Amino acid sequence: MDEYFLLRVMRKVNHDATFSLENVLFETEPQLAGLRLEVRYDPEWLLNPARPVLLYREGLKVGEARQVDFATNASLKRRGRGRLSRRTNADHRRRRSSAHSL
């Protein structure tokens, strides 16, 4: 389809590189987070989760976004803070109790 006939809406990309379009959550590249972009799409594309929407900034195409797959997203292993070890947890409780006794 010719891009001139696509719907165009402005969206701000959230800090986690997602934005919402017609109650559907889309994700894009992290470097686009925080930007206001023009999203171009055909409404029929929203029926096909594999079909990306097009992202433009100042008239230039800067990327694409795909619908978030919540099932896959929920099963991803994430890096970051894990559970506190028993020793660390005990140290934390000890520090809290000594602070309250002052």
N, C-alpha and C positions, 0 to 999 in steps of 0.2 A: 504494500500500500504506500502511496506517495505520502511522505511525512508532512506535506503541507495541509493535508486533510485530517490530521490527528487532533484529538482534543488536547488542550494545553492548560495546565494548572500550575500554580506556584506552590512549592512545599519547602519547609525547612527540614533539613536532615538532622535528626537527633544525634546526641553525642555517641550513641551506640550504632550509628550508621543506618538507622531505620527511619521510615516515615510511613504515614497512613494515606491511603488513597481509596475512596469509596468503601471505607470500613475494612480494607485489606491491608495488612502490614507487609511492607517491602523492605528489603535490605540491599545495601550497596557497599561500595568500597569505603574503608575507614577514613581515607584521606578526604572524602567529601563531607564528613561529619561537620555540623555547624553551619554549612552553607545553605543559602536559599537558592533552589534550583527550579527550573521549569521542567515539569514532567509532561512528556508527550506520549499519548497512547490511544488505542482504539478500545472502546468499552468491551468488545468481545475478547480482547487479550486477557481481561480479568478472569475469564472463565477457564483459562488454561494456565495453571501454576508454573509451567515450564517456560511460558512466553514472557520475556522481560519487557519492561517499559523503558523508554529512552529518557535520558537526563541531559539537560542543556543549561549552560550558564552563559549569559550575554550572547546568545545566538549560536554558540559553539557546542557541539556534542561533547560531553565530558564523561559519559559512562552510561551504564544500564543498571537497573535494579530488578531483582526477582522477588517473588512472594516468599515470605518466611515459611519454612517447613517446620512447624512446631514439634512434630514427632522426632525429626532428626536433631533439631536444636536441643531438645530436652535430654537426649542421650549423649551429647558431646561431653567429653572430659574437659574440665577447665583447670587452668593453672591458677594458683593464688593461695590464699591462706587456707590451710586445712584445719583440722581440729587441733586444739591445743593438746600437747602431751600432758600426761598426768603430773609430771614434775612442774611444768610451766603453769598448769592450772592451779596446783597447790601453792606455788609461789605467788600467783596472782591473788588467791584468797588470803594468804598471809599478809600481803601488803595492804589489802583492803581493810582487814580487821585491825591492823596496827594504825592505819590512818584514822579509823573511827575512834580509837582509844585516846587520841590526842586532844 
